[in-house]
Amino acid sequence: MRTHISLGIDKRIELLYSVLLFTSWRDVGILDNEYPYMNDMISFFRRYSDHEAVKFCEKLVNSGFTFDALHGFVVHLSSPPNFKMQRPFSKYLIRRASSAPHLSPSFHKYILSKCPTRRVGGVEVLKEFAEVLREFYYDSNFEDFWSSHLDFYRKVEENANERIKLNKIVNVLEEYFGIKKREYHVVLLLLSKHSYGYRINHSIVYSFIGPTRISDDGIPEYRNWDVIIHEFSHSFINPITEEFLEEFKNPEALLEPVRDKLRNLWGELLGPLKFKEELLEEISKNWESYINEHLVEAVKLKIAEELGFLDSLNWRKRLNATKTQGSSI
């Protein structure tokens, strides 16, 4: 099996962010400090800040469809202008977009108004999201914005490829886990303060990475080898956790001592969103995600050592620091 590896900027993601900039997600997942590219996007699309796509996206993020779900959603679609489903939506995405408990009654009613002849479910929500984003693409003349920044995108990708040795990272990952994937994609997020991982059918994996810094000349820089390892490792580790879920003995009890603190952390992070209390509670008691994060962080440090990014002494220091950070939650 021949492995496909890519690293670059994705037009679908930039279309998504041209909408997200005008939602409450801007206060949660978008860089705090504006720089020329962000200002260009704000200036170009501001007149469309009341577009149906912005309203829909606002309802969606306030219903819990956030973080990796937003980014994973667009890679199931073809590149604009078509923006049609090219791979079936994953069960994970459908569950995240499903009507209960994530969709508020008002959003449920809104979706019914858009597709009154169908039962409201996750697939209908995702299809409608794709449709309003496609309308935004045409109404806002997104292609003109994209075309006018091609030189900027080229510079960002060239700089990132110089610093990130993706082939080496993939080889070590596959050797470590003894598993091969069909496709590895690193997507450079130009406006995000966070990074995310996503997988399609276990064989196609994505690492969406935010910039390490913005250079003095306004070019986002990416030196995030550890983030790439972290996000790709989820695609190896999460399926194993899912396979052995029944083997975990009373995991909720292990999470109980820190649940209140975790809930406060999530509440602070997601404060700008109009989250229901029960949704926040549900997020904070998802013990499976915390198990995965612990495993991924430990594996990430071992792989970093094999890649030569950390020597044995620094590996032990980083591991102890991660343990301390976890115990202080």
LINFENWO-V65216 format. One record per residue. N is the residue number from 1. RES is the residue in one letter. D_LAST is the distance of its C-alpha to the last C-alpha in Angstrom with 1 decimal. Layout:
# LINFENWO-V65216
n: <N & N>
res: <RES & RES>
d_last: <D_LAST & D_LAST>
This chain:
# LINFENWO-V65216
n: <1 & 2 & 3 & 4 & 5 & 6 & 7 & 8 & 9 & 10 & 11 & 12 & 13 & 14 & 15 & 16 & 17 & 18 & 19 & 20 & 21 & 22 & 23 & 24 & 25 & 26 & 27 & 28 & 29 & 30 & 31 & 32 & 33 & 34 & 35 & 36 & 37 & 38 & 39 & 40 & 41 & 42 & 43 & 44 & 45 & 46 & 47 & 48 & 49 & 50 & 51 & 52 & 53 & 54 & 55 & 56 & 57 & 58 & 59 & 60 & 61 & 62 & 63 & 64 & 65 & 66 & 67 & 68 & 69 & 70 & 71 & 72 & 73 & 74 & 75 & 76 & 77 & 78 & 79 & 80 & 81 & 82 & 83 & 84 & 85 & 86 & 87 & 88 & 89 & 90 & 91 & 92 & 93 & 94 & 95 & 96 & 97 & 98 & 99 & 100 & 101 & 102 & 103 & 104 & 105 & 106 & 107 & 108 & 109 & 110 & 111 & 112 & 113 & 114 & 115 & 116 & 117 & 118 & 119 & 120 & 121 & 122 & 123 & 124 & 125 & 126 & 127 & 128 & 129 & 130 & 131 & 132 & 133 & 134 & 135 & 136 & 137 & 138 & 139 & 140 & 141 & 142 & 143 & 144 & 145 & 146 & 147 & 148 & 149 & 150 & 151 & 152 & 153 & 154 & 155 & 156 & 157 & 158 & 159 & 160 & 161 & 162 & 163 & 164 & 165 & 166 & 167 & 168 & 169 & 170 & 171 & 172 & 173 & 174 & 175 & 176 & 177 & 178 & 179 & 180 & 181 & 182 & 183 & 184 & 185 & 186 & 187 & 188 & 189 & 190 & 191 & 192 & 193 & 194 & 195 & 196 & 197 & 198 & 199 & 200 & 201 & 202 & 203 & 204 & 205 & 206 & 207 & 208 & 209 & 210 & 211 & 212 & 213 & 214 & 215 & 216 & 217 & 218 & 219 & 220 & 221 & 222 & 223 & 224 & 225 & 226 & 227 & 228 & 229 & 230 & 231 & 232 & 233 & 234 & 235 & 236 & 237 & 238 & 239 & 240 & 241 & 242 & 243 & 244 & 245 & 246 & 247 & 248 & 249 & 250 & 251 & 252 & 253 & 254 & 255 & 256 & 257 & 258 & 259 & 260 & 261 & 262 & 263 & 264 & 265 & 266 & 267 & 268 & 269 & 270 & 271 & 272 & 273 & 274 & 275 & 276 & 277 & 278 & 279 & 280 & 281 & 282 & 283 & 284 & 285 & 286 & 287 & 288 & 289 & 290 & 291 & 292 & 293 & 294 & 295 & 296 & 297 & 298 & 299 & 300 & 301 & 302 & 303 & 304 & 305 & 306 & 307 & 308 & 309 & 310 & 311 & 312 & 313 & 314 & 315 & 316 & 317 & 318 & 319 & 320 & 321 & 322 & 323 & 324 & 325 & 326 & 327 & 328 & 329>
res: <M & R & T & H & I & S & L & G & I & D & K & R & I & E & L & L & Y & S & V & L & L & F & T & S & W & R & D & V & G & I & L & D & N & E & Y & P & Y & M & N & D & M & I & S & F & F & R & R & Y & S & D & H & E & A & V & K & F & C & E & K & L & V & N & S & G & F & T & F & D & A & L & H & G & F & V & V & H & L & S & S & P & P & N & F & K & M & Q & R & P & F & S & K & Y & L & I & R & R & A & S & S & A & P & H & L & S & P & S & F & H & K & Y & I & L & S & K & C & P & T & R & R & V & G & G & V & E & V & L & K & E & F & A & E & V & L & R & E & F & Y & Y & D & S & N & F & E & D & F & W & S & S & H & L & D & F & Y & R & K & V & E & E & N & A & N & E & R & I & K & L & N & K & I & V & N & V & L & E & E & Y & F & G & I & K & K & R & E & Y & H & V & V & L & L & L & L & S & K & H & S & Y & G & Y & R & I & N & H & S & I & V & Y & S & F & I & G & P & T & R & I & S & D & D & G & I & P & E & Y & R & N & W & D & V & I & I & H & E & F & S & H & S & F & I & N & P & I & T & E & E & F & L & E & E & F & K & N & P & E & A & L & L & E & P & V & R & D & K & L & R & N & L & W & G & E & L & L & G & P & L & K & F & K & E & E & L & L & E & E & I & S & K & N & W & E & S & Y & I & N & E & H & L & V & E & A & V & K & L & K & I & A & E & E & L & G & F & L & D & S & L & N & W & R & K & R & L & N & A & T & K & T & Q & G & S & S & I>
d_last: <42.7 & 42.4 & 38.9 & 38.6 & 36.2 & 35.7 & 33.8 & 34.5 & 34.3 & 34.8 & 37.1 & 35.5 & 32.1 & 33.8 & 35.6 & 32.4 & 30.9 & 34.1 & 33.4 & 29.6 & 30.3 & 31.9 & 29.3 & 26.1 & 24.3 & 25.5 & 22.8 & 20.0 & 21.0 & 23.9 & 24.1 & 24.1 & 27.1 & 30.3 & 32.7 & 36.2 & 35.5 & 33.1 & 35.7 & 38.4 & 36.6 & 36.0 & 39.6 & 41.1 & 39.3 & 39.0 & 42.2 & 40.7 & 37.5 & 39.1 & 39.9 & 39.4 & 36.9 & 34.6 & 34.9 & 34.2 & 31.2 & 29.8 & 30.3 & 28.7 & 25.4 & 25.2 & 25.8 & 22.8 & 24.6 & 22.3 & 20.7 & 22.3 & 24.8 & 26.4 & 27.0 & 28.0 & 30.4 & 32.7 & 33.2 & 35.0 & 37.5 & 40.4 & 40.4 & 41.9 & 44.5 & 44.6 & 40.9 & 41.9 & 39.9 & 40.7 & 38.3 & 37.6 & 34.3 & 31.8 & 30.9 & 27.3 & 28.4 & 30.8 & 28.2 & 25.9 & 29.0 & 30.5 & 31.6 & 29.3 & 26.8 & 25.9 & 29.2 & 29.9 & 33.4 & 34.6 & 33.5 & 35.1 & 38.3 & 38.1 & 38.1 & 41.0 & 42.9 & 42.5 & 43.6 & 45.3 & 47.1 & 44.0 & 41.4 & 38.1 & 35.6 & 33.1 & 36.0 & 37.9 & 34.9 & 34.4 & 38.1 & 38.4 & 35.5 & 37.5 & 40.6 & 39.4 & 37.9 & 41.3 & 43.1 & 40.9 & 41.9 & 45.5 & 45.4 & 43.5 & 45.5 & 42.3 & 44.5 & 45.9 & 42.5 & 41.6 & 45.0 & 44.9 & 41.7 & 42.7 & 43.2 & 39.8 & 38.3 & 40.4 & 39.2 & 35.5 & 36.2 & 38.3 & 35.8 & 33.0 & 35.4 & 36.2 & 32.7 & 31.3 & 33.2 & 32.5 & 35.1 & 33.8 & 30.2 & 31.7 & 34.0 & 31.3 & 29.0 & 32.0 & 33.1 & 29.7 & 29.3 & 33.1 & 33.0 & 34.7 & 34.0 & 36.8 & 35.2 & 32.4 & 31.8 & 29.7 & 29.9 & 29.5 & 27.8 & 29.5 & 27.6 & 24.0 & 20.9 & 19.1 & 20.4 & 21.0 & 22.7 & 25.4 & 28.0 & 31.4 & 33.0 & 31.1 & 33.6 & 32.8 & 29.4 & 28.1 & 25.6 & 25.4 & 24.2 & 23.8 & 25.6 & 24.3 & 26.4 & 29.6 & 32.5 & 34.9 & 37.4 & 35.0 & 34.3 & 30.8 & 29.9 & 28.0 & 26.9 & 24.1 & 25.1 & 21.5 & 20.7 & 23.9 & 23.3 & 19.8 & 21.4 & 24.6 & 22.9 & 21.5 & 25.2 & 25.8 & 22.8 & 22.2 & 25.8 & 25.5 & 22.5 & 24.6 & 27.6 & 26.0 & 23.9 & 26.2 & 25.5 & 21.9 & 22.2 & 20.4 & 17.2 & 16.3 & 16.0 & 13.5 & 11.2 & 12.2 & 10.0 & 6.8 & 9.3 & 9.7 & 6.3 & 6.9 & 10.4 & 10.0 & 8.6 & 11.5 & 13.7 & 13.4 & 14.1 & 16.9 & 18.2 & 21.6 & 22.3 & 24.1 & 21.9 & 22.9 & 20.6 & 21.2 & 20.4 & 16.9 & 16.5 & 17.8 & 15.5 & 12.3 & 13.9 & 15.1 & 14.1 & 16.6 & 14.9 & 11.7 & 14.3 & 16.2 & 13.5 & 13.0 & 16.8 & 17.5 & 15.5 & 17.3 & 20.6 & 20.3 & 20.3 & 23.3 & 25.2 & 24.6 & 26.2 & 29.1 & 29.6 & 30.0 & 27.1 & 25.5 & 27.4 & 26.4 & 25.2 & 23.0 & 21.8 & 20.6 & 18.9 & 17.1 & 16.0 & 14.8 & 12.9 & 11.2 & 10.4 & 9.0 & 6.8 & 5.6 & 5.6 & 3.8 & 0.0>
